[in-house]
């Protein structure tokens, strides 16, 4: 998502998404950027259980990952909180010296899925990152078709980024040929010993 001109992006946001964002503001949802990893992880686990997805990192391992990033100012943890101040949606965003940030995890409490809070937190995170001078946010790790619709609703454009490299070096081609022949020879030796 190109976030360097947040006003331009807002004008491209789908009218229904704008309505949900504004409704969430009127309902008193707020954005907090803090270090409440426990709240984030609880929402993360609930989201995975709801979707039938396995948890890929235990609490301890994920916390170590987060703490290492946080100690180097390489991430921000955002929460959308309800009127009582309870986090109901969270996002973990990777930062760095590069102008592109990466949302690597997002989770929302099931009872708030129809409230518009998911659109609200996405938008508020875009605003905050834009204020910090970042040019883009990559909404990572999802299947292409759902992401295409999702990004277009938030005013984004899908950009295909593929780089193909053809080995042109004679040494590289020779190395690849040698590896291929060695593998073939090893397979023959293993076959003959059986």
C-alpha positions in Angstrom: 0.0 0.0 0.0 1.4 3.3 -1.0 1.1 5.5 2.1 3.3 8.5 1.3 0.3 10.6 0.4 -2.3 9.6 3.0 -4.9 12.0 1.7 -4.7 10.7 -1.8 -5.0 7.1 -0.5 -8.1 8.1 1.6 -9.8 9.3 -1.6 -9.1 5.9 -3.2 -10.5 3.9 -0.2 -13.7 2.0 -1.0 -16.7 4.0 0.4 -17.8 1.1 2.5 -14.4 0.9 4.1 -14.4 4.6 4.8 -17.8 4.2 6.4 -16.5 1.4 8.6 -13.5 3.4 9.7 -15.6 6.5 10.5 -18.1 4.3 12.4 -15.4 2.8 14.5 -14.2 6.3 15.4 -17.7 7.4 16.4 -18.1 4.2 18.4 -15.1 5.2 20.5 -12.5 2.8 19.2 -8.9 4.0 19.7 -5.5 3.1 18.5 -2.7 2.4 20.9 0.9 1.7 20.0 2.5 -0.1 23.0 4.3 -3.3 24.1 1.4 -5.4 25.2 2.6 -8.6 23.6 0.2 -10.7 25.7 -2.9 -9.0 24.3 -1.5 -9.3 20.8 -0.6 -13.0 21.2 -4.0 -13.9 22.7 -5.8 -12.3 19.7 -3.3 -14.1 17.4 -4.1 -17.5 18.9 -7.8 -16.9 18.9 -7.7 -15.9 15.2 -5.7 -19.1 14.3 -8.1 -21.3 16.3 -11.1 -19.7 14.6 -9.6 -20.3 11.2 -8.4 -23.8 12.0 -4.8 -22.8 11.3 -1.9 -24.2 13.4 0.1 -21.9 15.7 3.5 -21.6 14.1 5.4 -20.2 17.1 4.8 -20.9 20.7 4.2 -18.0 23.0 7.8 -18.1 24.3 9.4 -18.2 20.8 7.1 -15.5 19.4 7.9 -13.3 22.5 11.7 -13.8 21.9 11.2 -12.9 18.2 9.2 -9.8 19.1 11.5 -8.7 21.9 14.6 -8.9 19.7 12.9 -6.8 17.0 11.6 -4.3 19.5 15.0 -3.9 21.2 16.4 -2.8 17.8 13.4 -0.6 16.9 12.5 -2.9 14.1 8.8 -3.3 14.9 5.7 -1.6 16.2 2.8 -3.3 17.9 -0.6 -1.6 17.4 -3.9 -2.3 19.1 -7.4 -1.1 18.4 -9.1 -0.8 21.8 -12.8 -0.8 22.6 -14.4 1.9 24.8 -13.2 0.1 27.9 -9.6 0.2 26.7 -9.4 -3.5 25.9 -7.5 -4.5 22.8 -9.8 -6.1 20.3 -7.6 -6.0 17.2 -3.8 -6.0 16.8 -1.1 -5.7 14.2 2.6 -6.4 14.3 4.5 -4.2 11.8 8.1 -4.6 10.8 10.0 -1.3 10.4 13.5 -0.3 9.5 15.6 2.1 7.5 13.9 1.0 4.2 10.8 3.1 3.2 8.6 0.0 3.0 7.1 -1.5 6.2 5.6 -5.0 6.5 2.5 -6.0 8.4 3.4 -9.5 9.4 0.5 -10.4 11.6 -3.0 -9.1 12.2 -5.7 -10.5 14.5 -9.1 -9.4 15.6 -11.5 -10.6 18.4 -14.2 -12.7 16.8 -17.0 -10.7 18.5 -15.7 -7.5 16.8 -15.4 -8.8 13.3 -18.5 -7.0 12.1 -17.7 -3.7 13.9 -15.4 -2.4 11.2 -12.5 -2.4 13.7 -10.3 -4.3 11.2 -10.5 -1.6 8.6 -10.1 1.0 11.4 -6.8 -0.4 12.7 -5.4 -0.9 9.1 -6.2 2.7 8.3 -4.9 4.1 11.6 -1.6 2.2 11.2 -1.2 3.5 7.6 -1.7 7.1 9.0 0.9 6.5 11.8 3.4 5.0 9.4 2.9 7.8 6.9 3.5 10.4 9.7 6.8 8.6 10.5 7.9 9.1 6.9 7.4 5.6 5.5 6.3 5.3 1.9 4.5 2.0 1.8 3.1 -0.9 3.9 3.2 -4.4 2.5 0.2 -6.4 3.7 2.1 -9.7 3.6 1.3 -13.4 3.5 -2.1 -14.0 2.0 -3.5 -15.7 -1.1 -3.5 -13.4 -4.1 -7.3 -13.2 -4.9 -8.4 -12.3 -1.4 -5.6 -9.8 -1.1 -6.4 -8.2 -4.5 -9.9 -7.4 -3.3 -8.8 -6.4 0.2 -6.0 -4.1 -1.0 -8.3 -2.5 -3.6 -10.9 -1.8 -0.9 -8.2 0.1 1.1 -7.1 2.1 -2.0 -4.1 0.0 -2.8 -2.8 -1.3 -6.1 -1.4 -4.8 -6.6 2.2 -4.6 -7.9 3.9 -7.7 -9.2 7.5 -7.8 -8.2 9.4 -10.7 -9.8 13.1 -10.8 -10.7 14.4 -13.5 -12.9 18.1 -14.1 -13.1 19.7 -16.1 -15.8 23.0 -17.6 -14.9 25.4 -16.0 -17.4 28.6 -16.8 -15.8 30.5 -19.7 -17.3 31.8 -20.6 -13.8 28.3 -20.7 -12.4 27.1 -22.9 -15.2 30.0 -25.2 -14.8 29.4 -25.4 -11.0 25.7 -26.3 -11.6 26.7 -28.9 -14.1 29.2 -30.4 -11.7 26.6 -30.5 -8.9 24.1 -32.2 -11.2 26.7 -34.9 -12.2 27.7 -35.5 -8.6 24.1 -36.0 -7.6 23.6 -38.5 -10.4 26.8 -40.4 -9.5 25.8 -40.6 -5.8 22.4 -42.0 -6.8 24.1 -44.7 -8.9 26.4 -45.6 -6.1 23.6 -45.8 -3.6 21.5 -47.9 -6.0 24.4 -50.3 -6.7 25.1 -50.9 -3.0 21.5 -51.9 -2.4 
